């Protein structure tokens, strides 16, 4: 049993290390001016992960429960629902990206 617990801890530590590898190193936000009738969309954002990968086309949206980050949809998908081009798999990474983008958005709007 002790080996199983040690193995679980190792797997959990590896997951934590993997998350640390995807850090947001740069965020650019372009808020829209008030008065533009763009529905719930408040601006666009671009995120750089580890200074190695760029995520473009993120949208800052105003939803029922406040601001959130939406990922770009596949324009060629012919289904009843939307399908994202890319999105974070883990909740922890999604929250990390969303917090960084919304902090930058709030700071840009306040300036």
MDTraj code that builds the backbone (N, CA, C; nanometers):
import mdtraj as md
import numpy as np

residues = "UNK UNK UNK UNK UNK UNK UNK UNK UNK UNK UNK UNK UNK UNK UNK UNK UNK UNK UNK UNK UNK UNK UNK UNK UNK UNK UNK UNK UNK UNK UNK UNK UNK UNK UNK UNK UNK UNK UNK UNK UNK UNK UNK UNK UNK UNK UNK UNK UNK UNK UNK UNK UNK UNK UNK UNK UNK UNK UNK UNK UNK UNK UNK UNK UNK UNK UNK UNK UNK UNK UNK UNK UNK UNK UNK UNK UNK UNK UNK UNK UNK UNK UNK UNK UNK UNK UNK UNK UNK UNK UNK UNK UNK UNK UNK UNK UNK UNK UNK UNK UNK UNK UNK UNK UNK UNK UNK UNK UNK UNK UNK".split()
xyz = np.array([
    [0.0809, -0.1197, 0.0000],
    [0.0000, 0.0000, 0.0000],
    [0.0853, 0.1261, 0.0000],
    [0.1983, 0.1224, 0.0661],
    [0.2836, 0.2409, 0.0743],
    [0.3356, 0.2787, -0.0631],
    [0.3667, 0.1788, -0.1457],
    [0.4164, 0.2082, -0.2802],
    [0.3087, 0.2748, -0.3647],
    [0.1835, 0.2332, -0.3477],
    [0.0734, 0.2936, -0.4219],
    [0.0592, 0.4406, -0.3863],
    [0.0646, 0.4727, -0.2566],
    [0.0543, 0.6119, -0.2134],
    [0.1711, 0.6947, -0.2654],
    [0.2909, 0.6370, -0.2626],
    [0.4078, 0.7077, -0.3138],
    [0.3934, 0.7320, -0.4638],
    [0.3411, 0.6323, -0.5349],
    [0.3217, 0.6450, -0.6790],
    [0.2182, 0.7530, -0.7090],
    [0.1086, 0.7589, -0.6315],
    [0.0071, 0.8618, -0.6504],
    [0.0662, 1.0001, -0.6267],
    [0.1466, 1.0146, -0.5238],
    [0.2088, 1.1433, -0.4960],
    [0.2993, 1.1841, -0.6110],
    [0.3728, 1.0892, -0.6672],
    [0.4615, 1.1192, -0.7787],
    [0.3810, 1.1661, -0.8989],
    [0.2697, 1.1015, -0.9293],
    [0.1854, 1.1405, -1.0416],
    [0.1283, 1.2797, -1.0176],
    [0.0825, 1.3067, -0.8955],
    [0.0285, 1.4388, -0.8634],
    [0.1372, 1.5457, -0.8738],
    [0.2573, 1.5153, -0.8284],
    [0.3685, 1.6102, -0.8395],
    [0.4018, 1.6366, -0.9855],
    [0.3974, 1.5329, -1.0707],
    [0.4239, 1.5502, -1.2131],
    [0.3186, 1.6398, -1.2767],
    [0.1920, 1.6237, -1.2364],
    [0.0857, 1.7097, -1.2891],
    [0.1115, 1.8545, -1.2490],
    [0.1545, 1.8772, -1.1256],
    [0.1832, 2.0125, -1.0792],
    [0.2994, 2.0722, -1.1574],
    [0.4026, 1.9933, -1.1823],
    [0.5170, 2.0400, -1.2596],
    [0.4744, 2.0715, -1.4022],
    [0.3891, 1.9872, -1.4605],
    [0.3411, 2.0107, -1.5966],
    [0.2660, 2.1429, -1.6042],
    [0.1861, 2.1760, -1.5018],
    [0.1142, 2.3027, -1.5036],
    [0.2115, 2.4188, -1.4943],
    [0.3161, 2.4037, -1.4131],
    [0.4136, 2.5103, -1.3999],
    [0.4838, 2.5384, -1.5321],
    [0.4864, 2.4398, -1.6205],
    [0.5504, 2.4582, -1.7501],
    [0.4685, 2.5490, -1.8413],
    [0.3395, 2.5649, -1.8174],
    [0.2547, 2.6498, -1.9001],
    [0.2176, 2.7760, -1.8233],
    [0.3103, 2.8655, -1.8135],
    [0.2857, 2.9908, -1.7441],
    [0.2557, 3.0998, -1.8470],
    [0.1640, 3.1876, -1.8133],
    [0.1339, 3.3022, -1.8996],
    [0.2453, 3.4031, -1.8819],
    [0.3173, 3.4320, -1.9906],
    [0.4300, 3.5251, -1.9821],
    [0.3977, 3.6624, -2.0394],
    [0.2921, 3.6715, -2.1197],
    [0.2538, 3.8012, -2.1754],
    [0.1058, 3.7992, -2.2091],
    [0.0397, 3.9113, -2.1812],
    [-0.1020, 3.9258, -2.2140],
    [-0.1216, 4.0605, -2.2817],
    [-0.1858, 4.0605, -2.3966],
    [-0.2260, 4.1832, -2.4651],
    [-0.3772, 4.1832, -2.4724],
    [-0.4380, 4.2969, -2.4372],
    [-0.5836, 4.3089, -2.4390],
    [-0.6203, 4.4351, -2.5158],
    [-0.7222, 4.4227, -2.6010],
    [-0.7726, 4.5367, -2.6763],
    [-0.9210, 4.5516, -2.6468],
    [-0.9553, 4.6353, -2.5464],
    [-1.0972, 4.6541, -2.5125],
    [-1.1665, 4.7393, -2.6188],
    [-1.2943, 4.7141, -2.6379],
    [-1.3736, 4.7940, -2.7306],
    [-1.4221, 4.9188, -2.6596],
    [-1.4419, 5.0243, -2.7361],
    [-1.4958, 5.1474, -2.6786],
    [-1.6418, 5.1269, -2.6434],
    [-1.6841, 5.1907, -2.5375],
    [-1.8245, 5.1821, -2.4975],
    [-1.9106, 5.2456, -2.6061],
    [-2.0284, 5.1945, -2.6229],
    [-2.1197, 5.2480, -2.7224],
    [-2.1253, 5.1616, -2.8478],
    [-2.0200, 5.0860, -2.8733],
    [-2.0226, 4.9963, -2.9880],
    [-2.1179, 4.8815, -2.9574],
    [-2.2090, 4.8522, -3.0491],
    [-2.3082, 4.7472, -3.0261],
    [-2.2506, 4.6132, -3.0699],
    [-2.1741, 4.5509, -2.9818],
    [-2.1125, 4.4223, -3.0115],
    [-2.1663, 4.3132, -2.9202],
    [-2.2832, 4.3364, -2.8644],
    [-2.3442, 4.2364, -2.7771],
    [-2.2676, 4.2222, -2.6467],
    [-2.2349, 4.1011, -2.6126],
    [-2.1673, 4.0735, -2.4862],
    [-2.0153, 4.0802, -2.4974],
    [-1.9631, 4.0967, -2.6178],
    [-1.8179, 4.0985, -2.6368],
    [-1.7622, 4.2345, -2.5946],
    [-1.6631, 4.2306, -2.5054],
    [-1.6040, 4.3539, -2.4517],
    [-1.4653, 4.3821, -2.5069],
    [-1.4003, 4.2836, -2.5676],
    [-1.2671, 4.3063, -2.6236],
    [-1.2017, 4.1774, -2.6688],
    [-1.0839, 4.1937, -2.7278],
    [-1.0028, 4.0797, -2.7714],
    [-0.8786, 4.0696, -2.6855],
    [-0.8203, 3.9491, -2.6822],
    [-0.6980, 3.9281, -2.6052],
    [-0.6068, 3.8298, -2.6785],
    [-0.4795, 3.8416, -2.6450],
    [-0.3769, 3.7503, -2.6959],
    [-0.2894, 3.7125, -2.5786],
    [-0.2574, 3.5837, -2.5652],
    [-0.1797, 3.5325, -2.4527],
    [-0.0578, 3.4591, -2.5061],
    [0.0566, 3.4804, -2.4416],
    [0.1780, 3.4067, -2.4744],
    [0.2088, 3.3142, -2.3575],
    [0.2317, 3.1861, -2.3881],
    [0.2657, 3.0875, -2.2870],
    [0.4149, 3.0574, -2.2942],
    [0.4833, 3.0782, -2.1828],
    [0.6277, 3.0491, -2.1715],
    [0.7117, 3.1139, -2.2806],
    [0.6670, 3.2243, -2.3315],
    [0.7373, 3.2946, -2.4396],
    [0.7630, 3.2020, -2.5584],
    [0.6761, 3.1016, -2.5769],
    [0.6964, 3.0037, -2.6836],
    [0.5725, 2.9793, -2.7685],
    [0.4539, 3.0044, -2.7150],
    [0.3315, 2.9759, -2.7893],
    [0.2324, 3.0897, -2.7712],
    [0.1695, 3.1302, -2.8814],
    [0.0740, 3.2406, -2.8787],
    [-0.0671, 3.1855, -2.8954],
    [-0.1570, 3.2328, -2.8105],
    [-0.2992, 3.2026, -2.8239],
    [-0.3682, 3.3312, -2.8664],
    [-0.4116, 3.3375, -2.9912],
    [-0.4779, 3.4574, -3.0447],
    [-0.6278, 3.4341, -3.0549],
    [-0.7004, 3.5431, -3.0626],
    [-0.8438, 3.5342, -3.0858],
    [-0.9271, 3.5122, -2.9620],
    [-0.8687, 3.5255, -2.8436],
    [-0.9472, 3.5140, -2.7209],
    [-1.0404, 3.6348, -2.7116],
    [-1.1590, 3.6129, -2.6607],
    [-1.2550, 3.7234, -2.6473],
    [-1.2898, 3.7429, -2.4998],
    [-1.2958, 3.8682, -2.4573],
    [-1.3439, 3.9007, -2.3233],
    [-1.4938, 3.9226, -2.3376],
    [-1.5711, 3.8416, -2.2661],
    [-1.7164, 3.8438, -2.2783],
    [-1.7801, 3.8826, -2.1447],
    [-1.8965, 3.9476, -2.1532],
    [-1.9742, 3.9818, -2.0345],
    [-2.0945, 3.8893, -2.0317],
    [-2.0936, 3.7959, -1.9376],
    [-2.2004, 3.6972, -1.9294],
    [-2.2916, 3.7207, -1.8119],
    [-2.3768, 3.6257, -1.7887],
    [-2.4749, 3.6330, -1.6807],
    [-2.4081, 3.6437, -1.5439],
    [-2.2898, 3.5811, -1.5280],
    [-2.2206, 3.5812, -1.3994],
    [-2.0968, 3.6688, -1.3999],
    [-2.0851, 3.7597, -1.4945],
    [-1.9712, 3.8504, -1.4997],
    [-1.8819, 3.8230, -1.6197],
    [-1.7623, 3.8795, -1.6152],
    [-1.6692, 3.8670, -1.7260],
    [-1.6077, 3.7281, -1.7313],
    [-1.5826, 3.6806, -1.8535],
    [-1.5134, 3.5540, -1.8732],
    [-1.4402, 3.5583, -2.0060],
    [-1.3532, 3.4605, -2.0280],
    [-1.2744, 3.4528, -2.1509],
    [-1.3321, 3.3421, -2.2374],
    [-1.3558, 3.3758, -2.3639],
    [-1.4080, 3.2807, -2.4607],
    [-1.2993, 3.2493, -2.5629],
    [-1.2940, 3.1249, -2.6054],
    [-1.1921, 3.0810, -2.7008],
    [-1.2489, 3.0823, -2.8423],
    [-1.1630, 3.0974, -2.9441],
    [-1.2126, 3.1082, -3.0819],
    [-1.2814, 2.9800, -3.1289],
    [-1.3848, 2.9980, -3.2094],
    [-1.4613, 2.8860, -3.2632],
    [-1.4127, 2.8501, -3.4026],
    [-1.4309, 2.7249, -3.4378],
    [-1.3964, 2.6753, -3.5704],
    [-1.5014, 2.7238, -3.6700],
    [-1.4635, 2.8108, -3.7648],
    [-1.5638, 2.8654, -3.8573],
    [-1.6137, 2.7633, -3.9591],
    [-1.5443, 2.6518, -3.9761],
    [-1.5824, 2.5523, -4.0756],
    [-1.6603, 2.4346, -4.0169],
    [-1.6865, 2.4373, -3.8873],
    [-1.7616, 2.3296, -3.8230],
    [-1.9085, 2.3424, -3.8597],
    [-1.9661, 2.2357, -3.9101],
    [-2.1057, 2.2375, -3.9555],
    [-2.1945, 2.1560, -3.8623],
    [-2.1987, 2.1952, -3.7378],
    [-2.2819, 2.1252, -3.6408],
    [-2.3783, 2.2208, -3.5749],
    [-2.4602, 2.1676, -3.4871],
    [-2.5575, 2.2498, -3.4166],
    [-2.4933, 2.3328, -3.3066],
    [-2.3787, 2.2871, -3.2569],
    [-2.3107, 2.3563, -3.1488],
    [-2.1822, 2.4195, -3.2004],
    [-2.1203, 2.4996, -3.1148],
    [-1.9906, 2.5576, -3.1487],
    [-1.8802, 2.4604, -3.1110],
    [-1.7691, 2.4663, -3.1835],
    [-1.6532, 2.3849, -3.1497],
    [-1.5323, 2.4766, -3.1460],
    [-1.4635, 2.4792, -3.0329],
    [-1.3462, 2.5648, -3.0171],
    [-1.2284, 2.5102, -3.0969],
    [-1.1460, 2.6021, -3.1471],
    [-1.0242, 2.5631, -3.2171],
    [-0.9249, 2.5066, -3.1169],
    [-0.9125, 2.5707, -3.0032],
    [-0.8281, 2.5228, -2.8943],
    [-0.8888, 2.5680, -2.7633],
    [-0.8584, 2.4962, -2.6586],
    [-0.9033, 2.5327, -2.5245],
    [-0.8218, 2.4546, -2.4225],
    [-0.8043, 2.5088, -2.3019],
    [-0.7307, 2.4365, -2.1983],
    [-0.8081, 2.3126, -2.1550],
    [-0.7358, 2.2081, -2.1268],
    [-0.7997, 2.0832, -2.0845],
    [-0.8264, 2.0846, -1.9350],
    [-0.7315, 2.1379, -1.8580],
    [-0.7491, 2.1368, -1.7126],
    [-0.8142, 2.2658, -1.6644],
    [-0.8903, 2.2520, -1.5595],
    [-0.9577, 2.3675, -1.5004],
    [-0.8551, 2.4683, -1.4455],
    [-0.7468, 2.4155, -1.3897],
    [-0.6444, 2.5002, -1.3302],
    [-0.5806, 2.5922, -1.4354],
    [-0.5487, 2.5379, -1.5520],
    [-0.4907, 2.6196, -1.6581],
    [-0.5924, 2.7196, -1.7122],
    [-0.7170, 2.6768, -1.7289],
    [-0.8216, 2.7678, -1.7774],
    [-0.8385, 2.8856, -1.6819],
    [-0.8428, 2.8572, -1.5527],
    [-0.8568, 2.9647, -1.4535],
    [-0.7345, 3.0559, -1.4532],
    [-0.6164, 2.9986, -1.4701],
    [-0.4929, 3.0777, -1.4737],
    [-0.4945, 3.1747, -1.5919],
    [-0.5288, 3.1254, -1.7095],
    [-0.5351, 3.2113, -1.8287],
    [-0.6438, 3.3160, -1.8120],
    [-0.7607, 3.2755, -1.7646],
    [-0.8722, 3.3682, -1.7486],
    [-0.8383, 3.4786, -1.6476],
    [-0.7763, 3.4435, -1.5358],
    [-0.7390, 3.5442, -1.4359],
    [-0.6392, 3.6440, -1.4919],
    [-0.5398, 3.5955, -1.5654],
    [-0.4398, 3.6858, -1.6238],
    [-0.5027, 3.7813, -1.7251],
    [-0.5907, 3.7289, -1.8107],
    [-0.6551, 3.8114, -1.9129],
    [-0.7485, 3.9140, -1.8489],
    [-0.8292, 3.8715, -1.7525],
    [-0.9249, 3.9639, -1.6910],
    [-0.8557, 4.0701, -1.6057],
    [-0.7455, 4.0357, -1.5403],
    [-0.6676, 4.1361, -1.4664],
    [-0.6137, 4.2425, -1.5611],
    [-0.5600, 4.1982, -1.6733],
    [-0.5067, 4.2918, -1.7724],
    [-0.6176, 4.3750, -1.8327],
    [-0.7330, 4.3148, -1.8576],
    [-0.8482, 4.3874, -1.9125],
    [-0.8933, 4.4964, -1.8166],
    [-0.9087, 4.4612, -1.6876],
    [-0.9508, 4.5593, -1.5870],
    [-0.8505, 4.6739, -1.5773],
    [-0.7205, 4.6420, -1.5802],
    [-0.6181, 4.7453, -1.5721],
    [-0.6190, 4.8360, -1.6947],
    [-0.6431, 4.7785, -1.8104],
    [-0.6467, 4.8573, -1.9349],
    [-0.7677, 4.9480, -1.9387],
    [-0.8821, 4.8966, -1.8972],
    [-1.0053, 4.9763, -1.8966],
    [-0.9968, 5.0901, -1.7946],
    [-0.9351, 5.0625, -1.6791],
    [-0.9242, 5.1630, -1.5725],
    [-0.8263, 5.2744, -1.6088],
    [-0.7313, 5.2463, -1.6957],
    [-0.6289, 5.3475, -1.7311],
    [-0.6815, 5.4538, -1.8231],
])
top = md.Topology()
chain = top.add_chain()
for i, resn in enumerate(residues, 1):
    res = top.add_residue(resn, chain, resSeq=i)
    for name in ("N", "CA", "C"):
        top.add_atom(name, md.element.get_by_symbol(name[0]), res)
traj = md.Trajectory(xyz[None], top)
